[in-house]
């Protein structure tokens, strides 16, 4: 009986992972052309959204083909799929954000507020370490600000992981809106970072 219960938990975790990746992919797909149109930095090649979408598609395909993934195995599969599917600068940075989060989550025994915060901090660390000359006003600033908001929330004593995610997401949106204040090329073009 114990093996059956573990298999059900693994299947549920795998379904949750697939649903999370599918939701992220669908949300990005709905806005990809708008994101591509915003793309002015580092070069105005209009493919930032597409490159991130292709990176997420690679993760979704691998997760969909590997039911029952959980824990460290899931983290490794997702990280590798992100890296192998990464396209362009934005895809590579996104793959490192995913990798940093997965390294933390793969070792987690539970998914509490502290682990969510730690995963975002890990994402920030990997993303910044990937770029030889990090530029503020880009997706790097957004992950940094989201991670900082999550960390502050946990340090204030928040225990609800969903609330930590809400606060991190709210700060990520606010950070995107601030990108033109940090990067002149965005302010000149009248856009936020793609």
PLY file of the C-alpha trace (Angstrom):
ply
format ascii 1.0
element vertex 194
property float x
property float y
property float z
element edge 193
property int vertex1
property int vertex2
end_header
0.00 0.00 0.00
2.81 2.41 0.84
4.26 2.15 -2.66
0.86 2.91 -4.17
0.45 6.04 -2.03
3.93 7.22 -3.01
3.12 6.66 -6.69
-0.10 8.70 -6.32
1.84 11.52 -4.62
4.47 11.43 -7.37
1.80 11.51 -10.07
0.11 14.46 -8.33
3.41 16.30 -8.03
4.14 15.62 -11.70
0.70 16.90 -12.69
1.21 20.02 -10.56
4.56 20.66 -12.24
3.09 20.17 -15.70
0.17 22.47 -14.86
2.51 25.17 -13.51
4.72 25.08 -16.60
1.70 24.94 -18.93
0.18 27.95 -17.16
3.40 29.94 -17.46
3.69 28.99 -21.14
0.07 29.97 -21.86
0.43 33.30 -20.04
3.56 34.16 -22.00
2.06 32.96 -25.28
-0.89 35.31 -24.78
1.47 38.30 -24.63
4.40 37.23 -26.80
3.74 39.68 -29.65
3.38 42.58 -27.21
6.66 41.61 -25.53
8.39 41.29 -28.91
7.18 44.79 -29.82
8.70 46.23 -26.62
12.12 44.76 -27.39
14.66 47.60 -27.73
17.49 46.39 -25.48
20.16 45.12 -25.96
19.21 45.24 -29.65
15.78 46.01 -31.15
15.39 42.63 -32.84
11.82 42.00 -31.69
12.33 38.47 -30.43
12.56 38.63 -26.63
9.08 37.22 -26.03
9.52 34.57 -28.71
12.84 33.46 -27.25
11.41 33.17 -23.75
8.38 31.30 -25.11
10.61 28.81 -26.94
12.56 28.27 -23.72
9.35 27.59 -21.80
8.07 25.35 -24.61
11.19 23.21 -24.24
10.47 22.80 -20.52
6.78 22.04 -21.16
7.60 19.39 -23.76
10.07 17.65 -21.46
7.78 17.78 -18.42
4.83 16.55 -20.50
6.91 13.61 -21.74
8.04 12.70 -18.21
4.99 12.09 -16.00
5.47 11.69 -12.27
8.49 13.97 -11.97
9.12 15.31 -8.50
11.85 16.56 -6.21
15.45 16.52 -7.32
14.68 14.56 -10.50
12.12 17.17 -11.57
14.55 19.97 -10.82
17.24 18.39 -12.98
14.88 17.68 -15.88
13.42 21.20 -15.84
16.85 22.85 -15.54
18.28 20.83 -18.41
15.24 21.42 -20.62
15.47 25.17 -19.96
19.15 25.26 -20.83
18.82 23.11 -23.95
15.79 25.06 -25.14
17.18 28.51 -24.37
17.09 30.92 -27.30
18.69 34.36 -27.43
19.80 36.45 -24.47
16.37 36.44 -22.84
16.04 32.68 -23.15
19.46 32.07 -21.66
18.78 34.41 -18.73
15.35 32.81 -18.22
16.97 29.36 -18.25
19.33 30.47 -15.50
16.48 31.94 -13.46
14.76 28.56 -13.77
17.99 26.72 -12.93
18.62 28.80 -9.82
15.09 28.20 -8.56
15.26 24.49 -9.39
18.53 24.01 -7.53
16.86 25.23 -4.35
13.51 23.52 -4.90
15.15 20.21 -5.85
16.62 19.97 -2.37
13.49 21.15 -0.55
11.53 18.58 1.44
8.49 20.84 1.59
7.27 23.90 -0.23
6.75 26.54 2.43
7.14 30.31 2.30
10.84 30.02 3.16
11.51 27.69 0.24
9.68 29.99 -2.18
11.82 32.90 -1.02
15.00 30.84 -1.20
14.11 29.67 -4.73
13.67 33.27 -5.90
16.98 34.23 -4.29
18.62 31.27 -6.04
17.07 32.41 -9.32
18.47 35.90 -8.81
21.94 34.58 -8.03
22.12 32.35 -11.13
20.75 35.04 -13.42
23.26 37.66 -12.29
26.12 35.14 -12.38
25.28 34.30 -16.01
25.63 37.83 -17.34
29.18 39.15 -17.56
28.07 42.79 -17.26
24.65 42.92 -15.59
22.55 45.92 -16.60
19.84 47.25 -14.32
16.50 48.01 -15.90
16.29 44.54 -17.44
14.80 41.21 -16.43
17.71 40.95 -13.99
16.30 43.88 -12.01
12.88 42.27 -12.02
14.04 38.95 -10.57
16.21 40.81 -8.05
13.28 42.92 -6.88
10.87 39.98 -6.74
13.38 37.93 -4.74
14.00 40.83 -2.38
10.27 41.31 -1.80
9.79 37.61 -1.06
12.74 37.60 1.31
11.47 40.67 3.17
8.01 39.11 3.41
9.40 35.93 4.99
11.64 37.93 7.31
8.52 39.77 8.53
7.12 36.38 9.51
4.82 35.51 6.60
4.20 31.75 6.53
1.71 31.53 3.65
3.59 30.53 0.49
0.81 31.85 -1.74
1.05 35.26 -0.08
4.83 35.25 -0.60
4.27 34.48 -4.29
1.64 37.24 -4.54
3.99 39.78 -3.01
6.87 38.68 -5.25
4.62 38.87 -8.34
3.31 42.31 -7.34
6.87 43.55 -6.91
7.90 42.02 -10.24
5.13 44.00 -11.97
6.18 47.19 -10.18
9.80 46.52 -11.10
8.94 46.18 -14.79
7.20 49.55 -14.64
10.38 51.08 -13.13
12.75 49.74 -15.81
12.69 52.96 -17.89
13.98 54.83 -14.82
17.02 52.53 -14.77
17.83 52.20 -18.47
17.90 55.29 -20.69
17.28 53.43 -23.94
13.92 52.30 -22.55
12.97 55.79 -21.43
13.92 57.19 -24.86
11.78 54.57 -26.63
8.92 55.07 -24.16
8.74 51.36 -23.26
9.41 49.06 -20.34
11.92 46.26 -20.61
10.63 43.39 -22.72
0 1
1 2
2 3
3 4
4 5
5 6
6 7
7 8
8 9
9 10
10 11
11 12
12 13
13 14
14 15
15 16
16 17
17 18
18 19
19 20
20 21
21 22
22 23
23 24
24 25
25 26
26 27
27 28
28 29
29 30
30 31
31 32
32 33
33 34
34 35
35 36
36 37
37 38
38 39
39 40
40 41
41 42
42 43
43 44
44 45
45 46
46 47
47 48
48 49
49 50
50 51
51 52
52 53
53 54
54 55
55 56
56 57
57 58
58 59
59 60
60 61
61 62
62 63
63 64
64 65
65 66
66 67
67 68
68 69
69 70
70 71
71 72
72 73
73 74
74 75
75 76
76 77
77 78
78 79
79 80
80 81
81 82
82 83
83 84
84 85
85 86
86 87
87 88
88 89
89 90
90 91
91 92
92 93
93 94
94 95
95 96
96 97
97 98
98 99
99 100
100 101
101 102
102 103
103 104
104 105
105 106
106 107
107 108
108 109
109 110
110 111
111 112
112 113
113 114
114 115
115 116
116 117
117 118
118 119
119 120
120 121
121 122
122 123
123 124
124 125
125 126
126 127
127 128
128 129
129 130
130 131
131 132
132 133
133 134
134 135
135 136
136 137
137 138
138 139
139 140
140 141
141 142
142 143
143 144
144 145
145 146
146 147
147 148
148 149
149 150
150 151
151 152
152 153
153 154
154 155
155 156
156 157
157 158
158 159
159 160
160 161
161 162
162 163
163 164
164 165
165 166
166 167
167 168
168 169
169 170
170 171
171 172
172 173
173 174
174 175
175 176
176 177
177 178
178 179
179 180
180 181
181 182
182 183
183 184
184 185
185 186
186 187
187 188
188 189
189 190
190 191
191 192
192 193
